Amino acid sequence: MQPRPGRPRGRHSLRPAAADVLRCVVLAGAIAVVAAGANADAAPAILDTVCGSKQAADPESFDVSFVNTLELIYQNVTRSGFGAASSGSGNFSVFGLGQCLAYLSPTDCQLCYAQSRVKLPHCLPADGGRIYVDGCFLRYGAGNFTAAATDASDTFVCSNDTAPATPAFAAAAAALVRNVTASAPGARGYYYARSASASAMPTGARVYAAAQCWRSLNATACAACTASARDRVVRQCLPGAAEGYGLNAGCVVRYSTQPFYLPAKAGGGGGSSTRHIIIIVFASILSAMAVIGIVFIWTRMRPRRDDLHDDMDGSGEIIRTIMLSQLGFRYEELRKATDDFNQINKLGQGGYGSVYKGVLPDGREIAVKRLYLNTRQWTDQFFNEVKLVSQVQHKNLVKLLGCSVEGPESLLVYEYLCNTSLDHYLFDAFKKNALDWERRSEIVLGAAEGLSYLHSGSEVRIIHRDIKASNVMLDERFRPKIGDFGLARNFMEDQTHLSTGLAGTFGYMAPEYIVHGQLTEKADIYSYGVLVLEIVTGRKNHNSVASSAEGLSLMSQLWKHYNAGTLMEILDPNLRDQCSEAEALKVFQVGLLCAQASPNLRPPMWKVVEMLGSGDRVLPRPTEPPFINVKGSNAKSESSGSSMSLMSNSDKSPFSTNQLSVSGVQAR
């Protein structure tokens, strides 16, 4: 069974006013086409999705628990291939379970889980759902289903490919399926796979089969599950289908004429390799022809097209302005300024490119962002950043000096800020001493003013989408400037939200954005709230579980201390003699107000600026933030707790917490 190709992304309707820009755009598209063709078989296919018939009583609160549960599962699945967890309480409880089949490599397991995690939220606001992907399984529900072996939603999938038309194949396949399903309950990890041949089948022809139960079952439940799936797949798929799946609540059984559970051999798979070579060569030829054809047509039709199309999205006008003004830089000039992009001059790296320090011939210091050309989003990223940043000017936003579009890659040129980014100081035990209370207060307020300008003060309404410590740059006086607008999006005046692919950094992403992919200013406000709480505690949100002696996440600790009236205990020790309790508590409270689970309760950024400068004004009481039920390896078990980890006896090691940045994942 072959994965179905995904829908192509919408094209960005750019009409640059220079042939070299057109060449870069087409070249980037050609690279993407070749890459897509070569990897077309890599995406895991979705076998079946089942959504519950009942809706959650409180969808908004249920969503928060859903995201929390899937994050807990992710920590374990990426480490061991299996994870089960729950979060919330009462009507807001969400249980979840994820498992990769044992034959997947760790990388394939992560890719499979990522596919599941992006697609499963389509079931919301249903209070339950499951998805079977070729190689893994993910399920959530309002009740604890983790010990269930079978239920009414059990099903099967048979391929459209026909099996060898011989009785011997059907007999061999049926016998093999019975063998693996009988052996799986007693095998390690409840996984068993074998192959077999039949004398009447063509020489070398074999059939392959595997069975696996989830680790949350016991051996008796596993045996019941595999027997049920076995009977269904043998009865429904044999003798006609070359491949079949039995998909149960607690297990998967599969047979195929292809060795699906064996790793690819070097030098093997000649047919697949040949097919990929043909695709790449064919795509390259087509791309070269397309470049020649488009340039020819563009040259011939330029007088008629310029006026009609160049400014459909404003990009043509921006490029013309850059090329005719002092914003245009020569590629060779920037290459020399950075010493040929020497690693010594590298300032940082993000999802779309690396940033290097450079010195121009006149002595000016600059920061050069070198964009990657190996993704289809490249053109969107480049013109998006040029278009948006060229329209905004504010003391707390990094200034765009220009760009280069004439060389083999596109470059953005920004003002150089000597103290680099906030994370280099805030999370370093020695460097953080440079961030006293006065400087941290200025950073908190300055970042708020910059965001307020983006949301409501500039001519275009902009959502940054990736507010975090590494994107807050510091000048020579440690004044903050928000940078990296590669993921930013602008809104029309009458738009309430944008439906967009998931992009940003986990740990800073709002729960409603992760679940629904609907982008509003509230997502930026949540990220800002997390940033503020990191600034006053000196602790990084994504790894606070691992570093905490209590084994609690940063949000858990903050909420616990807030309710107990002991927030000063979690203040960065470096600040305790530098500020009054009233000053510190106000910043804590602003951070918690911005990081509330409900987006409707988060204050707009102009209001945040007002709160920070309000003196002794009484602030509203914040409600509970999301992700407060995440527990780390040092957490003590609590029988009455609202969050628990459901792992098998063979899998008791703690999960790790790693920051994960994503961009371009389609959530809807």
C-alpha positions in Angstrom: 0.0 0.0 0.0 1.5 3.3 -1.1 1.1 6.5 0.9 -1.3 9.1 -0.7 0.5 12.2 -1.8 -0.3 15.3 0.2 -1.9 18.3 -1.3 0.6 20.8 -2.7 1.0 24.0 -0.8 -0.5 27.2 -2.3 2.0 29.1 -4.5 3.2 32.5 -3.4 2.2 34.9 -6.2 5.5 36.8 -6.5 6.4 38.8 -9.6 9.9 40.2 -8.9 11.1 43.0 -11.1 14.6 41.5 -11.7 15.5 38.4 -13.8 18.0 37.2 -11.2 15.3 37.1 -8.5 13.1 35.1 -10.9 16.0 32.7 -11.4 16.5 32.2 -7.7 12.7 31.6 -7.2 12.6 29.0 -10.0 15.8 27.3 -8.8 14.4 27.0 -5.3 11.3 25.4 -6.7 13.3 23.0 -8.9 15.3 21.9 -5.8 12.0 21.3 -4.0 10.5 19.3 -6.9 13.6 17.1 -7.0 13.6 16.6 -3.3 9.8 15.9 -3.3 10.2 13.4 -6.1 13.0 11.5 -4.4 11.2 11.3 -1.1 7.7 10.7 -2.3 7.6 7.2 -0.8 8.9 8.3 2.6 5.7 9.8 4.1 3.8 7.3 6.3 0.3 6.5 5.0 -2.8 7.1 7.1 -4.6 3.8 7.3 -7.7 4.8 9.2 -9.0 7.6 11.5 -11.8 7.1 13.9 -13.4 10.0 15.8 -15.8 9.7 18.7 -19.5 10.6 18.4 -19.7 12.7 21.6 -18.3 16.2 22.0 -16.3 17.4 25.0 -18.4 19.2 27.6 -15.9 22.1 27.7 -14.0 22.1 24.4 -11.5 24.9 25.4 -10.4 23.2 28.7 -10.5 19.8 27.0 -8.1 21.2 24.3 -5.6 22.2 26.9 -5.6 18.8 28.5 -5.4 17.2 25.1 -2.2 19.2 24.2 -0.7 18.4 27.6 -1.4 14.7 27.2 0.1 14.5 23.7 3.2 16.3 24.9 3.7 13.8 27.7 3.3 11.0 25.2 5.8 12.6 22.8 8.5 12.6 25.5 8.2 8.8 25.8 7.5 7.8 22.2 10.6 9.6 21.0 12.7 7.8 23.6 11.3 4.3 23.7 8.6 4.0 21.0 5.7 3.9 23.5 4.0 6.4 25.7 0.8 6.6 27.7 -0.4 9.5 29.9 -3.3 11.5 31.2 -3.8 15.1 32.3 -6.7 17.2 33.7 -9.4 16.0 36.0 -13.1 15.4 35.9 -14.8 16.5 32.6 -11.4 17.8 31.5 -9.5 14.5 31.8 -7.8 13.4 28.6 -6.1 10.0 28.4 -3.7 9.2 25.6 -1.6 6.4 24.2 1.0 6.3 21.4 3.0 3.4 20.1 5.4 2.8 17.2 5.6 -0.7 15.8 9.0 -2.3 16.7 10.3 -2.5 13.2 10.5 1.3 12.8 13.8 3.0 13.3 13.9 5.8 15.9 13.8 8.5 13.2 10.9 6.8 11.3 9.1 6.5 14.7 9.4 10.2 15.3 8.2 11.0 11.8 5.3 8.6 12.1 4.3 10.1 15.5 4.6 13.6 14.1 2.2 12.7 11.3 -0.3 11.2 13.9 0.0 14.2 16.2 -0.8 16.7 13.4 -3.7 14.8 12.1 -5.4 13.5 15.2 -6.6 17.0 16.4 -9.0 16.9 13.4 -11.2 14.8 15.7 -11.7 17.6 18.2 -14.0 18.7 19.7 -14.9 15.0 19.9 -14.0 13.6 23.3 -12.1 10.7 21.7 -10.3 9.6 18.6 -7.7 7.3 17.2 -5.5 7.2 14.2 -3.7 4.3 12.6 -0.6 5.3 10.5 1.5 2.9 8.6 3.9 2.1 11.5 2.3 3.7 14.5 -0.9 4.3 16.5 -2.1 7.3 18.5 -5.3 7.6 20.5 -6.9 10.0 23.0 -10.2 9.8 25.1 -12.0 11.2 28.1 -11.8 7.8 29.8 -8.9 5.4 30.6 -8.8 3.0 27.6 -5.2 2.0 27.9 -6.0 -1.6 29.0 -8.6 -2.1 26.3 -7.7 -4.9 23.8 -10.7 -4.7 21.6 -13.8 -2.5 21.1 -16.5 -1.6 18.6 -14.2 0.5 16.5 -11.8 -2.3 15.6 -11.5 -2.6 11.8 -9.3 -3.9 9.0 -7.7 -2.5 5.8 -6.9 -4.5 2.7 -4.7 -3.3 -0.1 -5.9 -2.9 -3.7 -3.0 -4.9 -4.9 -3.9 -8.5 -5.8 -2.2 -11.4 -4.2 -0.7 -14.3 -6.2 -3.7 -16.2 -7.5 -2.8 -19.5 -6.0 -4.3 -21.5 -3.1 -0.8 -21.9 -1.8 -0.4 -18.2 -1.1 -3.6 -18.0 0.8 -2.7 -21.0 2.9 0.8 -19.8 3.5 -0.3 -16.3 4.5 -3.1 -17.6 6.8 -0.7 -20.0 8.5 1.9 -17.3 9.0 -0.6 -14.8 10.4 -1.7 -17.5 12.9 1.9 -18.2 13.9 2.8 -14.5 14.6 -0.4 -13.7 16.4 0.0 -16.8 18.6 3.7 -15.9 19.4 3.4 -12.1 20.0 1.8 -12.3 23.5 4.9 -14.2 24.8 7.5 -12.2 22.8 9.6 -9.3 24.0 7.6 -6.1 23.8 4.6 -8.1 22.5 6.2 -8.0 19.0 6.7 -11.0 16.7 7.5 -11.0 12.9 8.3 -13.9 10.5 8.2 -14.8 6.8 7.2 -17.9 4.9 7.1 -19.4 1.4 4.9 -22.0 -0.3 6.2 -24.6 -2.7 3.5 -23.8 -5.3 4.4 -20.0 -5.3 6.9 -18.6 -7.8 10.6 -19.1 -6.9 11.7 -16.7 -4.2 8.2 -15.4 -3.5 7.5 -15.0 0.2 4.9 -13.6 2.5 5.7 -11.5 5.6 3.7 -10.9 8.7 4.0 -9.2 12.1 1.8 -8.7 15.2 2.3 -6.2 18.0 0.3 -5.3 21.1 0.6 -2.0 23.0 2.8 -2.3 26.0 -0.1 -1.1 28.3 -1.8 -4.5 27.9 -1.0 -7.7 29.8 -0.2 -11.0 28.0 -3.8 -12.3 28.3 -5.3 -9.1 26.8 -2.6 -9.2 24.1 -3.6 -12.8 23.1 -7.3 -11.8 22.9 -6.4 -8.8 20.8 -4.2 -10.6 18.3 -6.7 -13.4 17.9 -9.5 -11.0 17.1 -7.3 -9.1 14.6 -6.1 -12.3 13.1 -9.6 -13.6 12.4 -10.6 -10.3 10.9 -7.7 -9.9 8.5 -7.7 -13.6 7.4 -11.4 -13.6 6.8 -11.6 -10.2 5.1 -8.4 -9.8 3.1 -7.4 -13.3 2.1 -7.1 -14.8 -0.5 -7.4 -11.8 -2.8 -5.3 -8.9 -1.2 -1.5 -8.8 -1.3 -1.5 -6.9 2.0 -3.8 -6.6 4.9 -4.0 -5.0 8.3 -6.1 -5.9 11.4 -6.5 -2.7 13.4 -7.7 -3.2 17.0 -7.8 -1.0 20.1 -4.8 -2.8 21.6 -2.8 -4.2 18.7 -2.1 -4.3 15.0 -1.6 -7.4 12.8 -0.2 -7.1 9.3 0.8 -9.4 6.4 2.3 -8.5 3.1 4.2 -9.8 0.0 6.8 -7.1 0.8 9.4 -7.3 3.6 8.0 -4.3 5.4 9.6 -5.1 8.7 13.1 -5.6 7.4 15.6 -2.7 7.1 16.6 -1.7 3.6 19.8 -3.3 2.4 22.6 -1.5 0.9 22.6 -2.3 -2.8 19.1 -3.7 -2.5 15.9 -2.3 -3.6 17.1 -1.8 -7.2 13.7 -1.1 -8.5 13.0 1.7 -6.0 16.5 3.2 -6.5 16.1 3.1 -10.2 12.6 4.8 -9.9 14.0 7.5 -7.7 16.9 8.2 -10.1 14.4 8.4 -13.0 12.3 10.8 -11.0 15.2 13.0 -10.1 16.6 13.1 -13.7 13.2 13.7 -15.1 12.4 16.5 -12.6 15.8 18.1 -13.3 15.2 18.1 -17.0 11.7 19.5 -16.6 13.0 22.1 -14.1 15.8 23.2 -16.5 13.2 23.5 -19.3 10.9 25.4 -17.0 13.6 27.9 -16.2 14.5 28.5 -19.9 10.8 28.7 -20.8 9.8 31.0 -18.0 12.7 33.4 -18.5 12.0 33.5 -22.2 8.3 34.1 -21.8 8.9 36.6 -18.9 11.4 38.5 -21.1 9.0 38.6 -24.1 5.9 39.6 -22.1 7.5 41.8 -19.5 6.1 45.1 -20.7 2.5 43.7 -20.6 2.9 41.9 -17.3 4.7 44.3 -15.1 1.8 46.7 -14.6 -0.8 43.9 -14.2 1.0 41.5 -11.9 4.1 42.9 -10.3 2.3 44.4 -7.3 -0.5 41.8 -6.7 1.1 41.1 -3.3 3.3 44.2 -3.0 6.5 42.1 -3.5 7.4 43.6 -6.9 7.3 47.1 -5.5 9.5 46.1 -2.5 12.1 44.5 -4.7 12.1 47.5 -7.1 12.5 49.8 -4.2 15.4 47.7 -2.7 17.2 47.6 -6.0 16.9 51.3 -6.7 17.8 52.4 -3.2 20.6 51.9 -0.7 19.0 48.7 0.5 20.5 46.6 -2.2 23.8 44.8 -1.3 26.1 42.9 -3.7 26.6 39.3 -2.8 30.3 39.4 -3.2 30.5 42.4 -0.8 28.6 40.4 1.9 30.6 37.3 1.3 33.8 39.2 2.0 32.3 41.0 4.9 31.6 37.7 6.7 35.0 36.2 5.6 33.3 33.8 3.3 30.7 33.0 6.0 33.4 31.8 8.4 32.1 29.7 11.3 34.0 32.0 13.6 31.6 34.8 12.6 28.4 32.7 13.1 26.1 34.3 15.6 23.3 31.8 15.5 21.1 29.5 13.5 17.3 29.1 13.0 14.9 27.0 11.1 15.4 29.0 7.9 19.0 29.9 8.0 22.2 31.0 9.8 23.2 34.5 10.9 26.8 35.8 10.6 28.6 38.9 11.8 30.1 41.0 9.0 32.1 44.2 8.7 31.6 46.3 5.6 34.5 48.2 3.9 33.4 51.5 5.6 33.7 49.8 9.0 30.0 49.3 9.7 29.2 46.1 11.6 26.2 44.1 10.2 24.4 40.8 10.8 23.9 38.7 7.6 21.1 36.2 7.5 22.0 33.4 5.0 18.8 31.6 3.9 18.6 27.9 3.1 17.5 27.0 -0.4 16.4 23.5 0.2 12.8 24.0 1.2 9.7 24.9 -0.8 8.9 27.6 1.8 12.1 29.5 0.9 10.5 32.1 -1.4 7.7 32.7 1.1 10.3 33.1 3.9 12.5 35.5 2.0 9.9 37.9 0.6 7.8 37.6 3.7 10.6 38.9 5.9 11.6 41.7 3.4 8.1 42.8 3.0 7.1 42.9 6.6 10.2 44.2 8.2 10.6 47.0 5.6 7.2 48.3 6.7 7.9 48.5 10.4 10.2 50.9 12.3 10.3 50.8 16.1 13.1 51.2 18.7 12.4 47.7 20.0 12.5 46.0 16.6 15.7 44.9 14.8 16.2 47.2 11.8 16.5 45.7 8.3 19.4 47.4 6.4 18.8 45.6 3.1 19.3 42.4 1.2 21.1 40.7 -1.7 19.2 38.9 -4.4 21.9 38.7 -7.1 24.1 35.8 -5.9 23.7 32.0 -5.6 21.7 32.5 -2.4 19.6 35.3 -0.9 20.8 37.3 2.1 19.2 39.6 4.5 21.2 42.3 6.2 20.3 43.6 9.6 21.8 46.0 12.1 24.4 44.2 14.3 23.7 44.1 18.0 26.9 43.4 20.0 25.2 41.6 22.9 23.6 39.0 20.6 20.4 37.5 22.0 18.8 37.3 25.4 19.2 33.5 25.8 23.0 33.8 25.7 22.9 35.7 29.0 19.7 34.6 30.7 20.5 30.9 30.8 24.2 31.1 31.4 25.2 30.8 35.1 28.0 33.4 34.7 26.7 35.8 32.0 23.3 36.2 33.7 25.0 38.4 36.3 25.0 41.1 33.6 21.2 41.1 33.7 20.4 43.0 36.9 16.8 43.9 37.8 16.9 47.2 36.0 18.0 45.6 32.7 15.5 42.8 33.0 12.7 45.2 33.7 13.7 47.2 30.6 13.8 44.0 28.5 10.3 43.0 29.7 8.9 46.4 29.0 10.7 46.9 25.7 9.6 43.5 24.3 6.0 44.4 25.3 6.3 47.8 23.5 7.7 46.1 20.4 4.9 43.5 20.3 2.3 46.1 21.0 3.5 48.1 18.0 3.4 45.0 15.7 -0.1 44.1 16.9 -1.8 47.5 16.8 0.6 50.4 16.2 2.1 49.8 12.7 0.3 50.3 9.4 0.2 46.5 9.0 -1.1 44.2 11.7 1.7 41.6 12.3 1.8 38.4 14.3 5.4 37.4 15.0 4.8 33.7 15.7 8.2 32.9 17.3 8.7 35.1 20.4 11.3 33.5 22.6 14.6 34.4 24.3 16.8 33.7 21.3 14.8 36.1 19.2 15.1 39.0 21.6 18.4 40.8 20.6 20.3 43.1 22.9 22.2 46.2 22.0 25.3 47.6 23.7 23.2 48.9 26.6 21.2 45.6 26.8 18.1 47.3 25.4 15.8 44.7 23.7 15.0 44.5 20.0 12.7 41.7 18.6 14.2 40.0 15.6 13.7 37.1 13.2 10.5 37.8 11.3 10.7 34.8 9.0 7.6 33.2 10.5 5.7 36.4 10.9 2.3 36.9 9.3 0.2 40.0 8.6 -3.6 40.3 9.1 -6.1 42.3 7.1 -8.2 44.6 9.3 -11.3 42.5 9.0 -9.6 39.1 9.8 -10.2 37.5 13.2 -7.6 34.8 12.7 -5.4 33.0 10.2 -5.6 29.2 9.5 -1.9 28.4 9.0 0.6 25.6 9.3 2.0 25.0 12.7 5.3 27.0 13.2 7.2 28.2 16.2 9.0 26.6 19.1 7.4 24.1 21.5 7.4 25.5 25.0 6.4 28.9 23.7 3.4 27.9 21.5 -0.1 28.6 22.8 -2.2 25.4 23.3 -5.1 26.6 21.0 -2.6 27.3 18.2 -1.0 23.8 18.5 -4.4 22.1 18.5 -6.3 24.1 15.9 -3.7 25.9 13.8 -5.7 29.2 14.1 -3.3 32.1 14.6 -4.2 35.3 16.4 -2.3 37.9 18.5 -3.1 35.8 21.5 -0.5 33.2 20.4 2.2 36.0 20.6 0.9 37.1 24.0 1.2 33.5 25.3 4.8 33.3 24.1 5.5 36.7 25.6 4.1 35.5 29.0 6.4 32.4 28.9 9.3 34.7 28.1 8.6 37.1 31.0 8.4 34.2 33.4 11.8 32.9 32.1 13.3 36.4 32.6 12.2 36.7 36.3 13.1 33.1 37.2 16.2 32.7 35.1 15.0 29.3 34.1 14.3 27.9 30.6 10.8 26.7 30.2 11.5 23.6 28.0 14.0 22.0 30.3 12.8 23.0 33.7 11.3 19.5 34.3 14.7 17.9 34.1 16.5 20.6 36.1 13.9 20.9 38.9 14.5 19.1 42.2 10.8 18.8 42.5 10.5 17.3 39.0 7.9 19.9 38.0 7.6 22.0 34.9 8.2 25.7 35.2 4.5 26.4 34.8 3.7 23.8 37.5 6.2 25.4 39.9 4.9 29.0 39.2 1.3 28.0 39.7 2.0 26.1 42.8 3.9 29.1 44.3 1.3 31.6 43.1 -1.5 29.7 44.9 0.6 29.4 48.0 1.6 33.1 48.0 5.3 32.2 47.8 6.3 33.4 44.3 9.4 35.2 45.7 10.9 31.7 46.4 11.2 31.1 42.6 12.6 34.5 41.8 16.1 34.3 40.3 18.4 34.4 43.3 20.6 36.9 41.5 17.7 39.4 41.7 16.6 39.1 45.3 18.5 42.0 46.7 17.9 44.2 43.6 14.1 44.8 43.7 11.2 45.1 46.0 8.7 42.3 46.5 6.0 44.5 44.9 8.0 45.0 41.8 8.8 41.4 41.3 5.3 40.2 42.0 3.9 42.6 39.5 6.1 41.2 36.7 5.3 37.6 37.8 1.5 38.4 37.6 1.8 40.0 34.2 3.6 36.9 32.9 0.9 34.6 34.4 -1.9 36.8 32.9 -0.3 36.5 29.4 0.3 32.7 29.8 -3.3 31.8 30.8 -4.8 28.7 29.1 -7.8 30.6 27.8 -6.8 32.9 25.0 -9.8 35.2 25.7 -8.4 36.0 29.1 -5.0 37.1 28.0 -4.6 40.9 27.9 -3.7 42.7 24.7 -0.2 43.9 24.4 -1.1 47.6 24.8 -2.7 46.6 28.0 0.4 44.8 29.1 2.5 47.9 28.5 0.0 49.8 30.6 0.1 47.2 33.4 3.9 47.3 33.5 4.0 51.1 33.9 1.0 51.3 36.3 2.8 51.6 39.6 0.7 50.2 42.4 -2.4 49.5 40.4 -4.1 46.3 41.3 -3.9 43.7 38.5 -6.5 41.0 37.7 -6.1 37.5 39.2 -4.7 35.1 36.6 -6.4 31.8 35.9 -4.6 28.5 35.5 -1.9 28.2 32.8 -1.7 25.1 30.5 0.9 22.3 30.9 1.0 22.5 34.6 0.6 18.7 35.0 3.8 17.8 33.3 6.0 15.9 35.8 9.6 15.0 35.5 11.7 12.1 36.7 12.1 13.5 40.2 8.4 13.9 40.8 6.9 11.8 43.6 3.9 9.7 42.7 0.6 11.0 43.8 -2.3 8.7 43.8 -4.8 11.6 44.0 -3.0 13.7 41.4 -4.7 15.0 38.3 -1.9 13.8 36.0 -0.2 10.5 35.8 2.1 8.6 33.5 0.9 5.2 32.4 4.0 3.1 31.4 4.5 -0.6 31.4 6.7 -2.3 34.0 9.4 -2.7 31.3 9.6 1.0 30.7 10.1 3.0 33.8 13.0 5.3 32.9 12.1 9.0 32.9 11.3 10.9 29.8 13.6 13.7 28.5 12.5 17.2 27.7 14.0 18.7 24.6 13.1 21.9 22.9 11.7 21.3 19.4 11.3 23.9 16.8 9.0 23.4 13.9 7.8 25.3 10.9 5.5 24.5 8.0 3.7 21.5 9.5 0.2 21.6 8.2 -2.1 21.4 11.2 -5.2 21.8 9.1 
